[in-house]
């Protein structure tokens, strides 16, 4: 016992003594653990270049909470289902909701959220600039999953409001986020593509409240080609960091095609960033200046100063709704993608040009407060989106279309991006849905993907798990 005590003291001294280096943190790596099947015959149709079961802007289509993983999707007959499993188990238990997908539109995703204050599971589904559908579980379901039978009795009725709070008749892009106090917030868009506003609602464990809109669709944006007077802010995400600050990267989409060099492109421009220190009630630019107040007439507008952290004109087919995360120090990171200027200064066909020459970039704020951007040197080979994950060592992972995984180490300053997994054997269609909470829950990168098919022939839907550095 004496020898062990001396050894322990020496180790502690080495860690605490300046000038004596501790072991370096490991770099990024992925080790495939298992693949499970959710559905052999999930609904399949390609719409807006995507699938309704695997649009990466879902938050969350797959999530982990207190030792269980939950997934939601539409079956071959378009019924909405939600399933769960114990982490690491191969079998999923599935519940079918009393709701059928109303149209073949890949925007009409299912998103899930957790209200920690009462242990409920929430689902918002099946909307694209129209009415939404909402389901709320019984209280305590997620707190005591092992002792609560997974039957239809645990889910409430399908509603067309949030327990009576209607929000808007033009609803799209539900994203649930849990506040540091355990409340649940719902981010969504009011309006339509090119003319919409971001808004928030909040559930406190007893009732929903509409907090209101926080971005503006008005103001004039002028490019070298022309002007636009309407737009919408597309979020790359909305996330609380370890310190309780709410972060959001975004890009603007203009309504008028006059701002583009070619009508075959897409009017997205610039990567912007805002944050909130008061749970989304007000919004600040990178310099800390308040640029918008939720629910007021002063909302975040394209004409506000200090929003843009990476400037790009509308001629490069910049993707909207890509991905973001925050690291262990609370610093924001994002993935954006577009066609770099070395391939030309005017994209003329959005899908073709992105597939041929699109690249993803890692944008982050460093410890000194400066913004840095690094190209991920892997061709997208797709028009679709990439997801960002940070492990416990703050190594970064980009889950590229087709389930490929690239990584970069914090130690290198994220300069060593390389392909870690090539997606072989998955036969994935394109975008994947990442389980963001699971990375922190058990150090596993887990994502849902659907196999390629054709026409409207259903295909298999899976979840694949990768161990991250221990």
N, C-alpha and C positions, 0 to 999 in steps of 0.2 A: 504493500500500500504506500510505503514511503517513496519508492521509485516512481510510482504513478503520479503521486502528488508533485514530485520534483519536475517530472516531465511536463505535466499540465501547466505548472508555473512558468516553465521555460517557453512553452508555446504561447502563452498569454503575453509574456514579456516581449517575444519576438513580434507579435502582432501590434502591441502598443508602442514599441520603441521606434522612434523616428530613425529612418535610414535602413531598417531591416524590412525587406520586401516580403509581403505575404504572397501566397500562391496566386497566380493570375487567374482571373475568372475564365471559364471556358468560352470559346467562340460558338457560333451558331451550328447546330446540327439537328437532323431529324432522323429518327429511327422508326420505321413503320411497325406498328404493333398489331393492328387488326382492322378488318373491314366487316361491317355488319350491314345487312339489308333491311331497309325500312319498308319497301314496297316493291314487289316484282313488276307491278304494272301501274306506275304513276302516270298522271296525265302528262301529255307531251304535245306541245304546239309551239312553234317559234313565232314570237311577236316582239316587235322592236328589237330584234336580234337577240332576244333572251327567252328564258323559260320562267313560268310563273312560280315554280318550286325552287328556283335557284337564281334569284336576282340578288346580287351581293349587297344591295342597299337595305335588305331586310334586317331589322334590328328588333327582335332576334327571331330567325327561323329555326335556330338551334341554340339551346342554352343549358348551362349546368347550374344547379343550386342544391346545396346541402347533400351532396353525394348521389344525386340523380341527374340524368340528362333528359331533356325534353326536346321533341322535334314536332314540327307541324308541316303539313303538305296537303295537296289535293290528289285523290286517287283517280284511276282511269275513268270512273264514272263521275268525276268532278266533285266528289264529296270531300268536305274539309275534315281532316283528321288531326289528332294530336296524340303523341305517343310518349312513353317514358321508359327508361331502363336504369337499373343500378349501374353506376360507373364501372366500366370494364366488362359488364355482362354482354352476352351475345344476343339475348332475346329482348325484344321490345314489346310492350303492352300498348295496344292502340284503342283509342276511343273515337267514334265517328260522331261528328257534330250534325245537328239538324240544319245544315246549310250546304247548298250546292253552288259552285262557281258560276257566276251569272254570265260571263263572256270570256272568249278566248283572247285575253289581254294579259300580257306578262307583268303589267304593273300591279295586278290585283293580288298581291302577295299576302301571306299570313305572317304577322309579326307577333311576338310574345313578349311579355314583361312580368316582372316580379315586384309586388308591393310587400316589402319586408316588414312593414308595420303590422300587417295582418296575415302574412303568409299566403296570399292569394296569387294564382296565375291569371294573367289577363291576355286576351287575344284580340287583335284588330285585323280585319281581313276584307278582301274583295272590294276594292274601291279604286277608281281612277277618275278624278275630277267629278265625282258624284257622291252618293251616300255611302257610308261605311257600315260594317257589321261588327259587333262587339260581344265578347263572352267573358264572363268573370267566374272564377271557381269559388268554391266554398272557402271560408276563412280557415287558415291553418293547414291547408292541403300540402303546401310545399315545406312546411316546418316539420311535419310528421308523415312523410311519404310511406315509410315502411309499415305504418299502422293504419294507413288510410287506403281502403280498397279503391282501385283504379276502375271505377264504373261511371256510367253516365250521370249518376247522382251527384258527382263532385263538381259538375259544371252547371252553371246557370243557363237560362234561356238565351238564345241569340237575340240581341237587341240591335236597333238602328240608331242608338244614341248611347252616350256614356251615362247610364243610369238616369236618363232624362235630360242630360246636357247634350244638345244637338250639334254644337260646334259650327258646322258649315254644310252646305249642300254641294260644295265642290272640294272634296277631301281626297288627298293622295299622300303617299309616302309616310305611313305610320312608323315611328321609331320610339320605342320605350326606353327610358333611362331611369335608374333608381338613384334618388338623391342620397347624400351622406346620412341623412336622418332616417332613411328607409321609406320615404314617400316614393310614389311612382309618378313620373312625368311622361307625357305623350307629346312628341314633336310631330308636326304635320304641315302640309302645304295647303293653303286656301287659294283657290283659283286654278289657273291652267298653265301649261308650259308657255313660257314667254310673257306671262302676265299673272304672277301669283305672289303670295306672301307667306313667310314662315310664321308658325304660331305654336303656342304651348298650352297644354292643359295639365292639371295636377290632381292626383288622388292622395288624400291624407289618411286613408284607412277607413273613412266613413262616407266620403262624398267626393265627387269630381268637381273641379272649378276650372272654368275657361280663363286662362291668364291673358290671352289675347295675342294679337299679331306683333311680331318684332322686326320684320324686314319689310322694305318698301318695294313696290313695283314701279314707282314713278321716277321722273328725272330724265335728263337727256344724256345719252352716251354717244360719243362720236368717234368713229374710227377713220382711217385714211380713205375709206370708201363711201361712208355715209353715216347717218344718225338713226338712233332708235329712242323712242320715248316710253317704252314699256319693257318689262323683263321679269324674271324671277331669280331668286337666289337658290341655287342647288347646293345642299349641304353634302360635304364629304363625310360627315358624321357629327355627333354631338355626344360628348363624354365628360364625366367628372374625373378629375385627377385625384391623387392621394391626399391633396390638401383641400379638396372641396371646391376647386375652381372648375367652372364649366367652359369647355373649349369647343369651337366649331370652325373648321376650314370650309371654304365654299368657292364656287365659281358662279359668275353671272351668265344667264342665257338671255340674249336680247330677242325681242319679238320680231323686229324688222330684219329681213335678210339683206337690207341695204348696207349693213355693216360688214358684210363678207365680200371676199374677192370672187366667190363662185357660189351659185345657189345650191351646189351639191355638197357643200360643207355643213358646218354646224356653228351656231352663233355664240357658243360659249367662249368666254374670255376671262383671263386673269385668275390667279389663285388668291383669295382673300382669307382673312382670319379675324375673328372676334372672340372675346371671352367675357364671362360673367362671374362676378364674385358674390352675387346675391340670389343664386338659384334661378337665374334666367329672368329676373325682373328688369335688369338693365344690362347693356352690352357696351364693351369698351374695345377700342382698337388696340393695336400692339403697343402703342405708346402709353396706354392707360386712360385715354380720353373717352368719356362717355359719348357714344355715337347713336344710341337708341334706347328707348324705354318701352318695355313690353306693355301692350294694351293702351298705348298713347298715340298721339299724332306724330311723335318724333321717333320714327323707326329707322333702322339701318338702311341707308340708301347708297346707290352707286356713286353719288356725288360727294359722299363723306370722305374726308381726308384720312389717310393712314390705314386703309383697309387692305391694300394690295401688298402681299409679301412675295409674290412672284408674278411679274408682268408678262402677259402674252396676249397678242391680238387674236381676233376671231378666225384667222386663216389657217389654223393648225389642228383643227378637230380635237380640241381639248375635251376630255371626258368629264362629265358631271357625275356627282355622287360616287366618287371613288372610295377612299378609305382614310381613316385616321386612328391615332391612339395617343396615349400619354405614357411617359416613362416613369421610373421610380422616383425621379426628382420633380415630377409634375410638368416636365417640358413636353410641348406638343410636337407630334410627328404626323406626316401625311404621305400618302401615295397619290400622285397625279399622273396622267398619261396624255400624250399628244404626239403629233408627227413633228419631229425636230426640223429646224430650218435647213439642215444639211441635205434634207430630202426634197427641198423646195419651199417656197414661201406662199404657196396657195394650194390647199387641198381642194380637189374638185369632186371627189366622191368619198363621203365620210367613212363608209364601211370598207371600201376597197383600199383607201389610202391608209387607214389605221391598221388594217390587216397586213398590208405590205410593209409599212414603215413605222408603225406606232412603237413608242418606247415608254416605259414607266420610269418615274423619277421619285426619289425619296427627298421630301422637303421637311426640314426640322429646324427648331430653334435650339441653339447650343447654350451651354452654361454661361457664356458671356453675353447672351442676349441677341446674338446675330443669327440671321437666317442662312441656312446652307441648303444646297440642292445637289444631289448626286444622281446621275443616270444609272439605272440598273441595266447592265450591258447584255440584255437578253431580249431578242425580238419578241413582241407580243404574239404575232401571228394570228391576231384576233382583233375584233373591234371592241372587245368587252373589257370588263373591269378587273382590277387586282385588289386583294385584301391585304391589310397590314396587321402584323402581330408583333408584340415585343415580349421577350421572355423575362425571367426574373433577374437576368444579368443585363437587361436592356439591349441584348442582341435583337436585330430586326429581321423579320421574315416577311417576304412578299409572296402571297399565294396567288400565282398568276393564272390566267385562263388555262383550262384543261387540267387543273389540279397540280401544276408544277409549283415547286417551292424553291425560292431563292433566299439567301441569307447574307447578312453583313454584321460584322462585330462592332460593338461599342468601342473596343480597344483601338480599332483602326480609324475611328472617326467615321464609321460607316462607309469607308472607301473600298472595301474588299468584297463587294457584292459578287456572289457566285451561285450557280445552280446547285441545289442540294438534292433535289428529287425531280425526276423528269416526267412524272405522271404516268409512267409505263404501267399498263394493265388496268388503268381506271376506265378508259374509254369515256372520259368526262366530256360533256357537251361544251362547256365554256366556263362561265362564272360558277363560283362555289359560295356556300354560306358557312362562315366560320363561327364556331362557338367561342365567343370572346371571353366569357367568364371562366371557361374551363382551363385556359392557360394558367390562371392564378389558382384555380381550385386544386389541380393535381399535376401541373406541369406537362400537360398534353395539348398538342395542336390537333383539334378535331374539326373536320368540316364535312358538310353534306354536299353531295354531288349527284347528278343524274346522268345516266349513260346516253350517248348519242343515239338518235333514232331518225326517222324521216316522216314527213307529213304529220299525221296525228296518231301515229302508232305509239302506244304507251311504252315506257321503258323503265328499267329498274332504277330505284333511288337508294343511295347508300350513305353511310357515315364511315369515314376512315379516320383512324387515330395514329398520331405520331408522337413518340416520346421526345421531349426537348431536353437540353442538357440538365443533368441532375445538380 
